[in-house]
Amino acid sequence: MVEMFPNILKLVQLLFVSLTLSRSNVEAAYPIGVNYGTLADNLPPPSQVATFLKTKTTIDRIKIFDCNPEILNAFADTGIAVTVTVADADVLPLTNLDSAKAWLAAHILPFLPRTLINRIAVGNEILHHKDRVLIANLLRAMETLTSALRLAGITTIQVSTPHSLGILSASEPPSSGKFRKGYDRAIFAPMLAYHRRTSTPFMVNPYPYFGFTDRTLPYALFKPNDGVFDPATNLTYTNMFDAQLDAVHSAMARLNYSDVDIVVAETGWPSAGDAAQPAVNLANAMSYNGNLIRHVNSGKGTPLMPNRRFETYVFSLFNENLKESESERNFGLFRPDFTPVYDVGILKNTPAAGPSGPSDGRKWCVPKGDASSDALQRNIDYACCSGLDCGPIQSGGPCFSPDTVRSHAAYAMNAYYQSNGRHDFNCDFAGTGVITSTDPSYETCTYVA
């Protein structure tokens, strides 16, 4: 057998990897990453992708669905963290320590320390595909791979595995979240014990896109809605993403592992679909992903996990033309020529797309003329409950008069729009908002811009 770690130089290199990865994790400005899928025949070379992400976007981490050496080489010296994926077919061999060492030697070690590999995902949604042999050996493979990493002197590469929300038998309301019967104690309790022991995250793929109905579409898109009340916790949910994460958290808490971190390994919304999918369109994709990024970066967390910033990977970087359905081919934030399918605010030094304003570039968000009072009241409730200072429209405030729903809504909607990036979708408010270049300020009431 080839000696894995033959000399002191290798150990020095591995120590450098540990220090570099630790520094990268501390300095990360955003918890937002992207899934870089490659099921297409028209994608740019990985070297161009790496340069584009580093120089043109705020993305500081990617997740790939294999261990493509061309991609790993391309991201060397970029400072962009990379999560790699073990193919499902390789999971069983990894239960053997010698095989795990050999796998590391072939797929990980050649790229260190220049490529910042921060995590290894063992398989992808293995429990969803119901292969009992793989399910029974998944944790053992994770533990063996972790042991191989430790023997290699690597302590900063985490090992985990992503799960679909099919692992839950109940999720509504969020406090009722529980793992599927039989899997809870046999699979998830020991897996969560591993995550706690190794300080690694539980990875989940929440997709409101797969869970919405016509009635809950605004709730799924982070748009103003009546909210969903959980009577067991007396908490109200204003978006489905939070509800799905809290359902996972509740399931973990039932097993006494609520302290284990959660990473959002995939989430997204397609920008085009089949004729029978009217909710699959550019506006809704822009609304979901744009509001998702704003929400995650806000650090507000969820009702059951407040003040948390979840490391989140949007699906996906590019539209992939070799996937089966129209919607699957259109999850990308970018086209293969690097032009954005829509702007969600991740491009550096580039204003979000929107109508042109006055000569000084200022814009405001105000209610549409035909917006009903009920809809505007919901907008006030939504904006003021999101953490904004709505004191100016309360009694005695400079914008309280005139004391009308429309006037107060105009102030609250604009404050929300301005504080969340001034993207078009931040002024949508379920179709009741419109962007204007005319300053709505009056007397002592100043509308920020």
N, C-alpha and C positions, 0 to 999 in steps of 0.2 A: 504493500500500500504506500502511496506517495505521502511523504510527511507533510502534514497540514501547515505547521507553523515552524519553519526551520531555523529561524535566527532572530537575533535581538532586533534587527531592523524592522521585521514584521511587527514585533510587539510595540515598538516605538510608533509605527504607523497607526496601529490600532488605538493606542493611547491618544494620538492626534485626532482620530475619528471621534472618540468619546468627547474630547474637549470641544471639537468643532460642532458636533451635533447638539451638545448642551447649550453652546452659545447661540446656535441657530434657533432653538426652541425658545430661549429667553427673549431674543430680539424680534421674533415674529410680530409684525405689526397687525396682522389680520388673522382670524381663525378660519379664513375662507380658502379652500382649495378647489381643484377641479379633477374630475375623472377624465383621464386621457385615454379614450378608447380608440382602437385602430381598425375597426371593421369597415374599411372603405378602401377604394382603389385610387383615390384622388387626393390623398392627404400630403402635406408638405413633409420634407425630411425632418426627422427629430431634431437635428441641429438647428434648423430654422425655427421650430416650435420652441425650443429652449431659449433661443435669443429673443423671440417675440414675447414670451411670458416674462422674462427678466427685464426687458427694456421698455415694454409697452403696457404692462398690466401690473396690478397690485397683488396678483396671485403669487403666493410664496410656498405652495406645496401642491403636489399632484399625487394621484393614485392611478397606477396602471394595473391591467388585468393579467399580467404575466411578468416575466423578468427579462424583457426584450433588451439584449445587450446594446443594441444601437441607441435605444432611448437612454439607458443608464450611462453610456459614454457621453451622449449629447448633453446631459445635465451635469456633467462634471464641472466644478468650479463656478456654478451658477448661484450657489447658496439656496437653491430651491429644494425643499425636502421631498423625498420620493417614498411612497408606499408601494411595495411590490407585492405580487400575488403568486402564491403557489398554485399551480394547476391542480384541479381536482384529482387527476390521474396520479399525481405525485404525493398525495396525502398519505396513503398507506405505507409507501416506502419510508416516509419520514418518521414512522414509529420506531425505526431501528436507528440507534445512535450513529453507527458508522455511515449509514446512508444519509443521515441528516448532516454529518460533517462533510460528506462528499458533495451534497447539494449546496451547502454554503460555499465550498471551495469553487464550485462551478458557477454559481449564480450571484454571489454577494461579494466575496473577498476580492475578486479582481478589480472591483470598482471603488473600493475603499482606499484612501480616505477622501478622494476627490469628489465622489458623488455622495450626497447626504441622504443615504438610505435610513429612514427613521422608523420604519415599521414593515413587518412582513405579515400579510394577510394569508392565512392558511385556508385555501379554497374560497368559494364565494357562495353564500346562501346554501350551504350544504344541507342544512336541516329542511330547507324548503323543497329540495329535490327528493327527499325521502329514501335515499340510499342507506339502508340500515347498517351496512358494513362501514361505510364512511362515517356515518353519525357516531357509531360506537367507538371509532378509532380517532375521531377528530381531536379530542382533548389530549390524548396520548401523543399525537403528532405535534401539537403545539408545545407540550411539555418537553418532548425530546429535542425539538428544534431550539427551544430556549436553553436547554442544557448544552447543546452544541455551540450556541453563541457564547455562553459563559466560558466554556473550555477554550474558545478562541480569544478570550479576553475582551469580548464586546458586551458592554452593559447598556448601551444606549439605543439599540435596535429592539423595538417592542415586537411581540408576537401576539396576534389576535385573529379573529375570523369574523366576517360580516354576516349579519342575519337579516332576513326579510321580516316584516311584521307578522308573517304567518306563524311565527313562534308563539304568538299570543292566542289564547282561547277566548279572552274577553278584553275589550279595550274601551268600551263606552258605558258609563262615564270613565274618565281616566283613572279614577281611584279604584276601579274594579279590575284594572289590568292584572292578568295572571298568565303564566306560561302554560302551554298545552299539558294536559294531564298525562302523567307518565314521564314527560320530558323534564318537568320542573325539578324533581328530586334526583332523577337518574342522570340527567344531562346538565342542566343549568346550575344546580347547586354546586357541583364540583368544578364546573367551568368558572363560575363567579369566584369561587374560592381561589382558583388559579390566578384570576385577574387581580384579586386583592393581594395575594402573596407576591405577585410580580410587579404590582403597580402599573398594570396595563389596562387599556380601556375595553369596554364592551362595545362592539361596533354594530350599529343598526342602520337599516336603509328605509327611513320613513318617506312615504310618497303620498301626500294628500291627493295627488293626481289619480291614484288608484282607489281612493276612498270617497270621493265627492259624489253628490247627487245634484240635480238642478237646484234643489232648495239650499244645499250647503255650499254652493260654488263660491259665494263671497267669503264664507268662513274658510274655505280651502285656500283662497288667494290672498289672505291677509287684508281683505277689503272690509269696510264698515258692515257690521252685521249685528244681530241681536245677541250674539254670544250663546254659549252652551253652559248651563249651570250644573255643577257637580254637587248634589245634595249631601254627599258624605263628607266633603271638605269645605263646603260653602264657598267654593272658588268658581269664578266665571271665566270661561275660555273664549278668547276672541279670535283664535285661529286654530286650524286643525293640526298644524305642525307641532305646536306646544302640547296639544292634547295627545298626539301620538307618542311624543317623547315621555310625557308624564305617565302614560299607560305602561310603557316599558319600565320606567322608574318604579311604578307601583308593583309590577311583577317582581322586580329585583328586591324591593323592600319586603315582600312577603317571605322571601328566603333570607332576609336579614343581610342583604348586600346593597343597601341603598348608597353606600359610600363609594362604590366602584364608579369610575368615570365613564361617561358615554361619549362616543365619537359618532357623528353622522357620516357614514361612509358613502352614502348616495342619497340624493334627493333632487328633483327637478320637474320640469313641465315642458312638454313638446310644443313647438311653435307652429306645427302644421299636422293635420291628420286626415283621416278619411271623411267622406261626406257625412257619415253618421256620427261624427264627433264634433258637434258645433262648438263645444267648450275648448277644443284644442285649436288654438289660434295664436297669432303673434302677440296680441294684446294681453292675453291671459298668461302666456309664458313670461312676458316682460314683467307683469304684475307679480307673479309668484316668485320668480328668481330675484327680482329687484327688491321686493319687500322682505324676502328671506334673508338676503345679504344684509340689509339694513337692520333687521331684527336680531340676527345673530351677532353682528358687530356692536349692537347697542349694549350688550352685556346684561340685559334685563333678565335673561333666563326664562324660565317657565313658571307657572303658578306654584308647582311643587318643588321646583329647583330654582329659586330666585337668585339673581346676581351671578349667573353662570354664563360663560361664553363657550359654546360648544364648537369644537373643531369640526368643520362642516365641509364636505366635498360635493360641489354641484355636479350633477350629471347633465350634460357632459361638455367637454371642451369643443369638440367639432360635431357637426352633422356627419353621420356615417352612412354612406349610400349603399352598403351591402347588407344592411339589416333588413328584416323581413317586411314589416309594415311601414306605412307612411309615417305614422307617429314615431315609431322607433328610430326612423332615419332622421328625425328632426328635433332631437333633444339638445343640439349643440348651441353654445353661446356664439360660436364663430363658424364661418364657412371655411372651406379649405384654403381660400386665398387670404385668410386672416381678417376679412371684413366682418364686423359684428352682425349677427342676425338681428340683434337689438342691443341697446346699451343699458347695462345694469349698474354702471358706475365703477367698473373695475379697470377701466383704461386710465393710464396715467396722463395727467395734463390735458384731458379731453373732456369738454363739457358734455353732459348727457344730452341725448337727442331731444329736440323739442322745437316748437315754433320760435322764430326770431322775435326778440323783444325790441324795446326802444334803443336809441343810440347808445345808452349807457349799459345796456344788457340786462336791466332789472326786470323781473317777472313776479307776478303775484297769483295766488290761487283764490278764486271767489266762486260762489254758487252760480249755477246756471239759472237763467231766468225762469225756467219751468219747474225747478226743483220744489218738491212739496215741503211743507213745514215739518211733517213727520220725518222725512228723509234727512232734512237739515238738522233736526234735533238729534237724530242718531249720529250724524257727523260730529256734532258738538260732543256728545257723550264719548264717542270713540277717540277723538283727538285729545280731549281733556283727560281721559283715563290712560293715555299712553305715556304720561309723565310730563306733558307740557305745562307751563305756567299759564293757567287760564284766569288768573287774578284780574287782568285788565277788563274782562267782560263780566265780572261779578259786581254786585252793588258797591258803588263808590269808586269803581275803577275807571280809568280814562276812556274806555271803549264800551262802558255799560249802556250809555245812551247813544242811539235810541234802543230801548229795551224791547227788541224784537228778535225772534228766532233767526231770521235771515241775517240781520246785522251781526249777531253773536256768532253765527255759523261762519260768516265770511272771515271774521278774525281768527277763529279756531282752525278753520281749514287752511288758511294761509300760514298760520304758525306751524302747523303740522308739515305742510309742504316745504317750508323754508328749513325746518330743523332736520329734515330727512333726506336732504340731497338735491331738492328741486328737480326731481325727475318727473316726467309727465305722469307716470303711474302714481306718484304721490299726491296728485291732484285729481285722481279719478273719482274717488268716493262713490263707487257704484253708479258712475255716469252722471253724477250731480254737480261735479266741479268743472271749472274751465280756467285756463291760464290766460291772464291778461297782461298787457304792457302798460296799462293805466293804473297809476298809484291810487289805491282806494282809501288812503289815509285821509283823515278829516279832523279839523280842530285840534284837540289834544290827543287824539287817537292815532298812533303811528303804526302802520303795518310794516313789519320788517321785510327786507328784500336782500 
